[in-house]
Amino acid sequence: MKQRYKATISYNGSNYHGWAAQPKQITIQGTIEQTIAKVFNQKVKVFAAGRTDAGVNALGQIIHFDLDLNIKCKQIKEALNKALPYDIRFNEVKKTHKDFNARFNAKNKIYIYSINTDKKINAIESNHIYQYNKPINVRYLRQISKKFLGKHNFLSFSTDEREGESLIREILSINISVNKKLVYIKIKGTGFLRSQVRMMVGSLLACNENKLAVKDINSFIKNPKKGQATYKAPACGLTLYKVYY
């Protein structure tokens, strides 16, 4: 009888064409499914809490999958980590009930966008911290970021192609913190449209450079329309930090 497993994984997305398996592309999902098939001689489908874009990283991505075997969770974790590339890691594996769904049972998610404001480019950090290399008016961005809080139609801040599906998402909190020359934008929401976080951050940075104003952000939110927000922060700075159930 098949057992459903819930796993917490982390990965460096710089070498992958996003989460979702695609023909002739190296992806996180595809790599994990191929590794499970190789290690346990079973073809499985792996489902994630969120489909991260190409180049986006994760510290607390949640996945689920079914296996027809009877071994300890610790053995599954160790076997997969031994076979997987070093930039994908299983942090924890647990048995779960057959109705658990990593995507549809998720209540909230936290993304963190990391920015280097130092004039010097840090090559070592370039795969997970955006090398912005310009000063940021953090107080100003904190004021603007409040405009995103609450329930809104975020179509203006998305590349989503879905139709007939609600585009309303709720942003629960946005915290912008500073550690020396690094700025971290931590966004918690009930869910996110495709590229939403990157376009929100890109718009904040455009405001920082006076390319957008507060009135523009207000207009994008009150009058949602695809293509209004044209600034999208690079994928390398974004990390899926945690998923709540």
N, C-alpha and C positions, 0 to 999 in steps of 0.2 A: 504494500500500500504506500502511496506517495505521501511524503511529509513536506509541509511548506516550511521554508526557512526565511527568516528576516535577518538581513545583514547590514551592518554599517561599514561603508567603504570610503576610502579617500583616493584621490588621484590628481596627478599633474596633467592638465588637459592639453598642454602645448604640443604633444606629439599625436593628437587624435582629432578626427573630424567630428567632434561632438560626441554626445552620448549615444544617440539612436543608430542602430545598425543600418548600414547602407551598402549597396553593391559596390564592390571595387574600392571601398574606403575603409581605413583603419579607424574604428570607433571603440569607445569604452564598452558599450553593450556587446558589440560583436566579439571583442577580445575576451570578455568574461565568459560569454556563452561558448566560444570555441575552447576555452581552457577547461570549463566544467565538463564539456563533452569528452575532451581528451583524458582528463584525470579520472572521471567516474564512468566513462563509457555510456553516457546518457545524453540525449539531445534535450536541452531545456530552453525555455524562454525566460529571460530575466526582465523584471519590471522595476522601474525606478520612481522615486518620489518626484523627480523633476528631470526633464530632458535638457541638460546643459549644452550650450552651443560650443562650437569648435574653439579650443583654446581656454575655455573656462575650467577652473579647478574645483575640487571638492574636498572638504575635511569631514563632512558628516552626511554624505549621500546615503539614503536608505533604499535598499532593494529587496525584492522577494523573488523566490524561485522554488520549484518543487523538485524533490529528488526521491527516487525509489531505492533507498538503502537505509541501513540501520547502523550508523556510526556516530560517535560523539561530535558535537558541534566544534569542539576544539580541533579535532582531526580534520574536519572540513576546512576550517580556516587555515591550518598549517599546510595542508596539501595544496590548496589553491594559491597561497602566497608563495609557495616554493615554485610553482609552475608559471605564475603570472609575471609580466614585466615588472621591474622595480617601481615604475611610476603608477602602478595600481596596487592598492593594498586593501585586504579585508581586515578591518579593525575588530569586528565582533560578529559572531554568527549565533543566532538563537532559533530554537524551534518556535513556531507560531501556529495559530489556528488556520484552518483551511480558507476562511473568509477574509483573512487579512490581505489588504491591497496597499502596497507602498505608496501608490499615487493617490488613490481615491480616499484613503483613510487619513491622509495628512491634513492636519488642522492649520498649522502655521509653519512658515519657513523663514530662516534668517540667511541673508546674503551679506557678505562683507566685501566692499570694494576698497582696495589698497592703492595708495598713491604716493610716489616719491616726489617731494617738492624741492629736493636739493638740486643745485645746478649741475652736479655731477651725475652721470648715468651709472647706475649700479648694474653691471652686466650679470652678476650672479643672481640677482633678484628679478631679472627682466621677464622670467616666465610666470611670475605670480604677483608682481607689483608693477603698476603702470608707471613708467618713467616720464612723468609729466614735466618735471624739472623747471617748474615755475612756482612762485609763491601763491598761496591760496588765502583768501580772506575768509577764514573759517566762521567768524561771527556772522558775516553776510550770508554765507551758504546755509548756516543753521536757521536763519530767519526764512530764507526762501524754501528750505526743505519742508517747513511746516505746511506749505500749500498742498503737499502730496498726501498728508494725513487724512484718514477716513476712507469712505467708500466713494470711488469715482470710476467712470468709464475711462480706461487708460489707453484707448485706441490711438491717441495722438503720440503716445510714447511706446509704440510697439511696431514690429514688423509682422505681426500675426496675420495669417491669411484665413483664419477660420470665419465662417459665416453661420448665422443662426444659433450662435452660442454666446452666452453672456460675456461681455467684455468688462464687466464691473469687477474690480478687485478692491480689497481693503488693506490699506497700509496702517499697521498698528503702531509702529514707532520708527523713527529715524534718528540715529545718534551719530554725531560726527566728532571724532576724537583725534588728538594729536600726540605723537610720540617722537619728539625731536623733529626730524624732517619728513616723517611719515604721517599721512592723514588717512584715517580709516572711516569709511561711511558704512554704517551698519543699518540695514533695512530689514524690518520684520513685517511680514504680511501674510494674509490668508492664502495667497497664491499670486502668481505673476504671469503676465502674458509674455510671448516670445520677445526677447531683447528688452523687456521693460526696464529692468534694473540698469542696464547699460545706457539706455536712452535717458533715464532719469538722471543718472550721474553725469552723462554727457551734457545734458541741459544745465545742470548746476555748474559745471566747469565753464560752459559758454557764458553763463551769468557772471562768473568770476572774471572773465575776460571782456565783459561788457558787449558780448555778441548777442545776448538775450537780456531782457529785463523781466522784472517781477510780473509786469502786466502780460508779457508773453506767456509765462507759465500759467497764469490765471486763465488766459484765453484758451490755451491748449486743454486745460482741465474742464472748463465750462462748455467748450464747444469741441468735443472730441471728433477728430478727423484724421484719418491715416495720412502720414506724410508731413504733419505740421512740425513735429520735433525732428530735426534733421541731424542732430548731434548725438553720436553714439560712442561711448567710451570703449577703448580696446578690451577685448575679451580677457587678456592676460591678468588684469587687475581684479577680476571677479572670482569669488569663491563661495560655493554653497556651504555654509557653515554648519547649520543644524536644521533638523526637521522635527516638528512636534506632532504627537499623535494623541 
